[in-house]
Amino acid sequence: MGRFTLSRRIQALPPYLFAELDRKKQEVRSKGMDIIDLGVGDPDHPTPDFIVDAMKREAEVPANHQYPSYEGLPEFRAAAARWYKERFGVALDPGNEVVALIGSKEGIAHFPLAFVDPGDVVLVPDPGYPVYHIATMFSGGKSHFMPLLRENGFLPRLDRIPGGVLAKAKILFLNYPNNPTSAIADRKFYRNVLAFAEEHDLIVAHDVAYTEIYFDGVKPMSILELPGAKKRCIEFHSLSKTYNMTGWRIGFAVGNTELVGGLGKVKTNVDSGVFQAVQGAAIAALGSGESATREIRRTYQERRDVLLPGLRALGLDPVTPAATFYVWIPVPEGYTSASFCTHLLTKAGIVTTPGNGFGKSGEGYIRIALTKEKERIREALDRMRRIGF
Ligand SMILES: *Cc1c(COP(=O)(O)O)cnc(C)c1O
């Protein structure tokens, strides 16, 4: 026991499921074993040079050394709006339908504070990015988990949400392309979502961090492409995955004016915006068309196309990713998520992520990130073949 009692909200945080795995990773490393880390969802390639060069120039401008504007530079918000128009055909008013974020995680984490009161319910995908649930808890709300199952294409069955839950529900969180399942959603699903949200008066908060990491030329869509979506939707976008910029901390939220404004109200009282030089670099990135993203997609597609047939040859049945840089794999007979991860780590030095870390419905799966070179992925497959399961 420490001298200071942690707040109830911190005490109520879910247990950190990776502690045991982290300990084993240290142990394996200290034995001198070569580790292939396919655990983290962090691009291994650097940010493209033209973005770094823009940052260097912007860093020398004295005006950028002062406090930024809360909602983001008008030029940055205009660049985000232009990008949405080009990529999705969605028109946005940079004046009140776009706000800059310190990475989309920041925006997602603060969003429920603007719209959720104690007693309100938030609909959260399971498995899912942990921030939706934690942010709900921090705002005093209660999560209702929606299972994402393979037999449903990893889309939630909205018709299975109990009426009593819906009566108290305020926000529906969605994330397509999806981390960790790699699924994408189609127009028909989004149409259903919108009708459902109308019927039950829900806010739709869509996390779209992976729209540019897609395969086989099939582009994921924005829910804002649907007529009327702006009435109750907000989308959280990020430059992190699109341009290998996880360390830069910049993203943006777009959509309904009141939703963007509510989030902005939380932010003006918590942070003071994004370093303007970073916004300048982000303007260069967003204005670069497809040239940078095409190269990034090609890299992940090559790796995916090495890993998938290799896993199948080993008798596994991975989900074929339509997008994202993750492969979601059911564990073999006789294993749990944790025991299979431990097997791969201790016997083969391969780090993967246990699916149950993303929620109850992730049990029975592991996630492999395509964030290492092809040669290392081949090496991992060789090692798996040698150890067997
Ligand atoms: C990586 C990721 C994000 C983006 O995080 P940033 O804060 O923008 O770096 C958001 N949602 C999901 C599901 C992610 O995997």
The ligand as an ORCA input file, in Angstrom:
! r2SCAN-3c Opt
* xyz 0 1
  C      -3.311      3.242    -33.692
  C      -4.748      3.420    -33.420
  C      -5.293      4.692    -33.244
  C      -4.480      5.938    -33.505
  O      -3.776      6.396    -32.482
  P      -3.087      7.823    -32.535
  O      -3.386      8.362    -31.186
  O      -3.673      8.636    -33.614
  O      -1.628      7.538    -32.742
  C      -6.650      4.833    -33.052
  N      -7.444      3.752    -33.029
  C      -6.965      2.512    -33.210
  C      -7.905      1.372    -33.233
  C      -5.603      2.304    -33.384
  O      -5.140      1.075    -33.537
*
